[in-house]
Amino acid sequence: MLRFFIFLSLFTSLFASTVDRYRWDNGESYLLFLQRNNLPTKPLYYNLDKDDQQLTEEMRSGIHYQILRDNKGNIEQILLPLNDELQIHIAKKGKSYSFEAIPIISTTKTEGFYTTITSSPNYNILKATGSNKLVQIFVSSFRHSLNFKNNIRKGDKLAMIYTQKYRLGYPFSMPTLKVAMIEMHHKKHYIYLNSNGRYYNEKGAEVEGFLFGRPIPGARVSSPFSKRRWHPILHKWKAHNGVDFAARRGTPVHAAGAGTVIWCARAGTYGNLVKIRHADGYETRYAHLHAFRRGIHRGSHVKKGQIVAYVGTTGRSTGPHLHFEIRIHGRPINPLHIIQIATKKLTGRKKRAFLKLKKRDDKSIALLLQNKTTFKKLPPFQDMSYVHLVTNKN
């Protein structure tokens, strides 16, 4: 039976437990985590079925997790978030510990702020918020339509409104940009998230100018696309129909574009392989994978940037890396060449609906500018006292 737990704060309780918040270290495995905290590995790993064992491998560096300890410092519960929707719950029951995967209970808030440019959008958003995620969603949304490098001037203003998920009172996961404005030479430029999940400018034209993104953001290209490459295993010249990205085993692999998974299984020398069919005859391939993301299977619909798998070294591979291909009607093309697609303009009823959304969002941005609404930073996380959990059975 799925159990949802509720932490009830009771700061005056003499017998209260304490919650501590930690950051998952780069390179730490789940088994190492158990051993480091003197937790029994047999019930919490070796006795688990294969699916749950594989689930433990999805812990990623940088994730914040919580440990609940009693007043003697003994671990009572642990929450290990795996993604936006699922977390591992370890709980002490009597003298033993139990393992289960449970949904993440979260709330979503709409937030916004404005700031003035003194250097660049990247610098000033980071300075104002301390959030690399907010920098990323703002800059990536405008990058195909505006030239920040040459056209930004000191004193220009920017504002953005976004939604952010909160877990146990603190933000997690990527925020979603709803509307943003940046001023350049006293002219305001806007971008809006439409009801269809795509971004448009103030004229109702789609602003996403390119179809594909990198499957591993920032990864180094270890082997480029080539019609003639010396194969490190076969020791002969062979066409290399994709690009290899150097990455550690377990690094998340993101869908390069929205589409439908048409293959998610072993495939000869590719090893574990994911194929995604996109619009206009395009197909992307992700090979030598260590594991597939839970819930990803043939027929799954994925969004651009969604995690679909993890880097490995299966199949014909000399070491951990991602082999990434793009094909158009079955013909391999160089993934590093930017693929531009025609932007689409809204018309008729869809255009009228968008203009209503635009009018509402313009008012929201105007209020941020008028009130000079700055970003409200959360206080640093502090240890919190809680009474023992209350269990509700469903």
C-alpha distance (Angstrom), angle and dihedral (degrees) to the residues before:
residue distance angle dihedral
M1 . . .
L2 3.76 . .
R3 3.80 111.5 .
F4 3.77 124.3 -156.7
F5 3.78 116.9 -163.2
I6 3.76 130.7 -155.4
F7 3.80 123.4 -156.9
L8 3.81 109.8 -144.3
S9 3.79 113.6 -158.8
L10 3.80 116.7 -133.1
F11 3.76 108.8 165.2
T12 3.80 94.3 177.1
S13 3.81 95.8 54.4
L14 3.80 114.4 116.8
F15 3.79 90.1 -155.0
A16 3.77 97.6 45.7
S17 3.78 123.4 137.9
T18 3.78 122.5 -128.2
V19 3.80 127.7 -128.0
D20 3.82 117.9 -149.0
R21 3.81 124.0 -169.9
Y22 3.81 120.9 -143.0
R23 3.79 139.2 177.8
W24 3.82 118.7 -125.0
D25 3.80 107.8 -116.2
N26 3.78 122.3 -125.4
G27 3.80 109.7 -100.8
E28 3.81 96.0 15.3
S29 3.80 114.3 133.4
Y30 3.78 125.8 -151.9
L31 3.83 91.1 -112.9
L32 3.79 91.3 51.3
F33 3.78 88.7 49.7
L34 3.83 91.1 54.3
Q35 3.78 92.4 48.1
R36 3.79 93.3 46.7
N37 3.80 90.3 54.0
N38 3.83 94.2 44.0
L39 3.80 92.3 -115.9
P40 3.84 121.6 152.6
T41 3.81 110.4 -98.2
K42 3.80 96.5 -163.6
P43 3.84 99.4 66.6
L44 3.80 94.0 29.6
Y45 3.82 97.3 48.8
Y46 3.80 121.6 -7.4
N47 3.82 94.9 51.5
L48 3.82 92.6 48.1
D49 3.80 120.9 102.7
K50 3.81 118.8 -106.4
D51 3.81 94.1 -97.9
D52 3.79 92.5 55.3
Q53 3.79 92.0 43.6
Q54 3.79 88.6 53.2
L55 3.79 89.2 47.8
T56 3.81 90.6 60.6
E57 3.81 89.3 59.9
E58 3.81 90.6 65.3
M59 3.81 93.9 76.5
R60 3.79 107.0 119.4
S61 3.79 131.8 -160.3
G62 3.78 115.2 -98.7
I63 3.81 95.5 31.2
H64 3.81 114.2 132.7
Y65 3.79 115.6 -131.7
Q66 3.80 134.8 178.2
I67 3.81 134.1 -130.6
L68 3.81 121.6 -163.9
R69 3.82 114.3 -153.2
D70 3.80 131.5 -177.0
N71 3.81 122.2 -124.4
K72 3.82 89.3 -85.9
G73 3.81 92.6 55.7
N74 3.82 95.8 -106.7
I75 3.81 116.3 144.2
E76 3.79 113.0 -110.2
Q77 3.80 101.7 167.0
I78 3.80 141.2 1.8
L79 3.80 129.5 -162.7
L80 3.82 116.2 -160.3
P81 3.85 113.0 -178.3
L82 3.80 113.0 -145.4
N83 3.81 99.3 -179.2
D84 3.79 140.0 -29.4
E85 3.77 92.9 -60.8
L86 3.79 111.1 27.2
Q87 3.80 137.5 53.5
I88 3.79 138.3 174.4
H89 3.80 114.6 -114.8
I90 3.79 117.7 -159.7
A91 3.80 114.0 -174.5
K92 3.79 135.0 177.5
K93 3.79 114.4 -126.7
G94 3.75 112.2 -176.4
K95 3.78 105.5 -49.0
S96 3.81 96.6 -22.9
Y97 3.81 136.6 69.4
S98 3.81 129.0 -128.3
F99 3.81 131.3 -153.9
E100 3.79 127.2 -148.6
A101 3.80 139.5 154.2
I102 3.79 111.3 -128.3
P103 3.82 135.5 175.4
I104 3.79 119.2 -94.0
I105 3.77 112.1 -115.3
S106 3.78 108.0 -145.2
T107 3.77 142.3 160.8
T108 3.80 126.4 -139.9
K109 3.80 122.6 -140.9
T110 3.79 130.9 -169.9
E111 3.79 111.0 -134.0
G112 3.78 138.0 171.0
F113 3.78 144.8 176.1
Y114 3.79 143.9 174.6
T115 3.80 132.0 -139.2
T116 3.80 139.1 174.9
I117 3.79 122.6 -115.7
T118 3.79 115.3 -116.0
S119 3.80 98.0 155.7
S120 3.83 116.2 -7.0
P121 3.81 138.0 -31.4
N122 3.83 89.9 -104.2
Y123 3.78 93.6 52.4
N124 3.79 97.6 42.3
I125 3.81 96.6 45.4
L126 3.80 89.8 49.5
K127 3.80 91.8 46.1
A128 3.81 92.2 48.8
T129 3.81 97.6 43.7
G130 3.78 109.8 15.7
S131 3.80 86.8 -135.5
N132 3.80 121.7 127.9
K133 3.80 87.5 -173.8
L134 3.80 92.3 62.5
V135 3.80 89.7 48.1
Q136 3.79 89.6 51.7
I137 3.81 97.8 50.3
F138 3.82 93.1 45.1
V139 3.79 98.6 47.0
S140 3.81 95.7 39.7
S141 3.81 91.0 52.8
F142 3.81 93.7 55.6
R143 3.79 100.1 32.0
H144 3.81 96.9 97.7
S145 3.80 96.2 47.2
L146 3.81 108.0 34.8
N147 3.79 135.5 47.4
F148 3.80 105.7 -137.9
K149 3.78 93.6 175.2
N150 3.80 97.8 62.9
N151 3.79 106.1 21.2
I152 3.81 105.7 46.3
R153 3.82 117.0 101.2
K154 3.79 130.7 -167.0
G155 3.81 109.0 -94.2
D156 3.81 95.8 31.9
K157 3.80 113.3 133.6
L158 3.77 133.1 -134.2
A159 3.79 132.7 -171.6
M160 3.77 134.7 -179.3
I161 3.79 139.6 -174.9
Y162 3.79 120.1 -158.8
T163 3.78 143.3 158.4
Q164 3.79 120.5 -115.1
K165 3.81 129.5 -168.5
Y166 3.80 118.4 -133.8
R167 3.79 127.0 -156.9
L168 3.81 120.0 -171.5
G169 3.79 88.1 -12.0
Y170 3.80 97.4 -53.2
P171 3.82 131.8 95.3
F172 3.77 120.4 -102.1
S173 3.80 136.6 167.9
M174 3.80 125.9 26.4
P175 3.82 117.1 -48.8
T176 3.81 118.3 -124.9
L177 3.80 117.0 -126.3
K178 3.82 111.9 -132.5
V179 3.81 101.2 176.0
A180 3.80 135.2 -12.4
M181 3.78 136.7 -175.3
I182 3.78 131.1 -165.2
E183 3.78 125.5 -176.6
M184 3.80 118.3 -140.1
H185 3.81 120.9 178.3
H186 3.84 89.3 -14.6
K187 3.81 91.4 -55.3
K188 3.80 119.0 115.7
H189 3.80 120.0 -135.7
Y190 3.80 120.3 -165.3
I191 3.77 138.5 -165.9
Y192 3.81 123.7 -166.7
L193 3.78 133.8 -164.9
N194 3.79 104.0 -132.9
S195 3.81 125.4 -151.1
N196 3.82 89.8 -101.1
G197 3.82 90.6 64.3
R198 3.83 95.8 -107.8
Y199 3.80 130.6 110.0
Y200 3.82 124.7 -113.1
N201 3.78 135.9 -178.3
E202 3.81 125.2 -125.6
K203 3.81 90.9 -83.4
G204 3.78 93.2 57.0
A205 3.83 95.0 -106.8
E206 3.77 119.0 138.2
V207 3.80 109.0 -109.0
E208 3.80 101.1 -163.3
G209 3.79 97.6 104.1
F210 3.78 99.2 179.4
L211 3.76 132.9 51.6
F212 3.77 104.3 -149.1
G213 3.78 137.0 48.9
R214 3.79 129.4 -171.0
P215 3.81 113.9 -77.4
I216 3.82 89.9 -139.9
P217 3.82 109.7 32.7
G218 3.79 112.1 -134.2
A219 3.81 95.2 3.8
R220 3.81 119.6 148.2
V221 3.80 118.7 -114.0
S222 3.82 105.2 -121.0
S223 3.81 96.1 177.3
P224 3.82 124.3 16.2
F225 3.79 131.3 -145.1
S226 3.78 109.3 -80.8
K227 3.78 140.5 165.7
R228 3.80 86.6 -146.2
R229 3.79 123.9 34.6
W230 3.79 132.2 155.4
H231 3.81 103.3 -116.7
P232 3.83 110.5 -132.9
I233 3.83 93.6 -147.3
L234 3.81 104.3 31.4
H235 3.82 91.4 40.9
K236 3.76 93.7 -141.4
W237 3.77 138.2 96.5
K238 3.76 113.1 -84.2
A239 3.79 137.3 162.4
H240 3.79 113.0 -97.6
N241 3.79 103.6 -150.1
G242 3.77 96.1 -171.1
V243 3.78 146.3 24.5
D244 3.80 125.3 -89.8
F245 3.79 116.8 -141.1
A246 3.80 116.6 -159.0
A247 3.81 110.9 -130.1
R248 3.77 140.4 143.5
R249 3.78 122.0 -96.2
G250 3.80 109.0 -85.1
T251 3.82 96.6 26.3
P252 3.83 109.2 146.6
V253 3.81 116.3 -104.9
H254 3.82 115.2 -148.5
A255 3.78 127.9 -152.4
A256 3.81 106.3 -104.7
G257 3.79 90.4 -145.0
A258 3.78 142.5 -3.1
G259 3.80 114.9 -77.6
T260 3.80 148.8 106.3
V261 3.81 125.7 -65.5
I262 3.82 107.9 -121.9
W263 3.82 98.2 171.8
C264 3.80 130.9 27.9
A265 3.79 109.6 160.6
R266 3.79 146.0 72.4
A267 3.81 114.4 -49.2
G268 3.80 115.3 -177.9
T269 3.80 114.6 -100.8
Y270 3.80 90.6 3.0
G271 3.81 88.6 66.8
N272 3.78 111.3 -160.2
L273 3.79 104.9 7.8
V274 3.80 137.5 -172.4
K275 3.81 120.2 -165.0
I276 3.79 121.1 -169.5
R277 3.80 124.0 -166.9
H278 3.81 114.5 -146.2
A279 3.79 134.5 -176.2
D280 3.80 124.2 -71.1
G281 3.82 95.8 27.6
Y282 3.81 97.4 -59.0
E283 3.79 123.8 141.8
T284 3.81 130.3 -177.8
R285 3.80 126.5 -157.7
Y286 3.81 129.2 -159.3
A287 3.81 114.8 -167.7
H288 3.85 144.1 -176.7
L289 3.80 89.5 33.2
H290 3.77 123.0 174.7
A291 3.81 94.0 -149.9
F292 3.79 142.7 -15.9
R293 3.78 121.0 -112.7
R294 3.78 112.2 -100.0
G295 3.82 109.1 -96.1
I296 3.81 94.4 23.6
H297 3.80 111.7 120.2
R298 3.77 141.2 135.0
G299 3.80 107.8 -54.9
S300 3.82 95.3 25.8
H301 3.79 115.4 139.6
V302 3.81 111.7 -138.2
K303 3.78 134.7 -170.1
K304 3.77 127.0 -134.6
G305 3.80 108.3 -83.6
Q306 3.81 95.1 18.2
I307 3.82 114.9 139.0
V308 3.81 109.8 -112.2
A309 3.81 104.1 165.6
Y310 3.80 147.3 -16.6
V311 3.80 132.1 -102.3
G312 3.79 116.9 -98.5
T313 3.79 143.1 147.6
T314 3.81 103.5 -111.9
G315 3.79 122.5 141.5
R316 3.79 120.2 14.1
S317 3.78 99.5 -9.8
T318 3.80 135.6 133.6
G319 3.81 94.2 -153.5
P320 3.80 144.5 -23.3
H321 3.80 112.9 -44.6
L322 3.79 141.3 117.8
H323 3.79 120.2 -105.6
F324 3.82 106.1 -155.4
E325 3.79 126.3 -170.6
I326 3.78 135.9 -178.4
R327 3.79 119.2 -162.3
I328 3.79 130.3 -175.8
H329 3.80 112.4 -154.8
G330 3.80 87.9 -20.1
R331 3.81 95.8 -50.4
P332 3.83 116.0 118.7
I333 3.80 116.0 -126.4
N334 3.78 132.1 -177.6
P335 3.83 107.9 -83.6
L336 3.79 91.3 -155.5
H337 3.78 91.7 64.6
I338 3.79 108.2 93.2
I339 3.77 110.2 -113.5
Q340 3.78 111.5 -148.0
I341 3.77 122.7 -161.2
A342 3.77 127.3 -166.2
T343 3.80 113.3 -96.8
K344 3.77 116.0 -121.3
K345 3.78 125.6 -133.4
L346 3.77 123.5 -146.1
T347 3.79 117.8 -122.6
G348 3.79 139.7 179.6
R349 3.80 118.5 -5.9
K350 3.81 92.5 -2.2
K351 3.81 90.6 53.9
R352 3.82 91.6 50.2
A353 3.81 91.5 50.0
F354 3.79 90.1 49.5
L355 3.83 92.1 50.5
K356 3.83 89.2 55.0
L357 3.79 89.9 52.0
K358 3.81 90.1 46.1
K359 3.80 92.8 51.8
R360 3.81 91.2 52.2
D361 3.81 93.3 46.3
D362 3.81 92.8 46.7
K363 3.82 89.1 56.7
S364 3.81 90.6 50.7
I365 3.81 92.4 51.3
A366 3.82 90.7 46.3
L367 3.82 89.8 55.0
L368 3.81 91.3 52.0
L369 3.81 90.0 52.6
Q370 3.79 94.5 42.6
N371 3.81 93.6 49.3
K372 3.81 93.6 36.5
T373 3.78 88.8 -130.9
T374 3.79 109.5 -162.8
F375 3.79 127.5 -161.9
K376 3.80 114.1 -85.2
K377 3.77 110.0 -138.7
L378 3.78 119.5 -149.6
P379 3.80 117.3 -121.2
P380 3.82 116.2 -105.5
F381 3.79 114.3 -81.3
Q382 3.81 111.5 -93.1
D383 3.77 130.2 -166.7
M384 3.80 108.6 -92.4
S385 3.77 130.7 -155.4
Y386 3.79 119.4 -132.2
V387 3.77 137.4 172.9
H388 3.79 117.6 -120.5
L389 3.79 115.5 -69.4
V390 3.78 123.4 -85.6
T391 3.79 112.9 -137.2
N392 3.79 123.1 -146.2
K393 3.78 116.1 -167.6
N394 3.78 119.5 -146.6
